[in-house]
């Protein structure tokens, strides 16, 4: 099983980016998925999460600016980030709780993608 995150980059404050996280491998079903971020010198924090039925939850700091979504047919999750602020600068990582064809249910992490917001 592999989670591949992409879409990070350098953007000016007020700009937008869209992150993607694609899961692949011997997956039966993916339940909850989430985006986390870790800024330099800070602890990792939950940015947003989404259930398989697309119920969502957001950190207060991103409410109204970020939108999490998913495409179950493609095993892919997205994070649309608008009105970006320098404080959003961090490495963003995706996480998925999934069931494999071997019957194991685990939480998997993708590699991080760096988002840098310049002032």
KAPENOR-V43297 format. One record per helix or strand of 3 or more residues. SS is the DSSP state (alpha for helix, beta for strand). FROM is the first residue (numbers start at 1). TO is the last residue. If there is no record, write none. Layout:
ss:SS from:FROM to:TO
ss:SS from:FROM to:TO
//
This chain:
ss:beta from:2 to:6
ss:beta from:9 to:12
ss:beta from:17 to:24
ss:beta from:27 to:38
ss:beta from:45 to:50
ss:beta from:56 to:58
ss:beta from:66 to:71
ss:alpha from:72 to:74
ss:beta from:76 to:81
ss:alpha from:86 to:88
ss:beta from:90 to:100
ss:beta from:105 to:109
ss:beta from:113 to:118
//
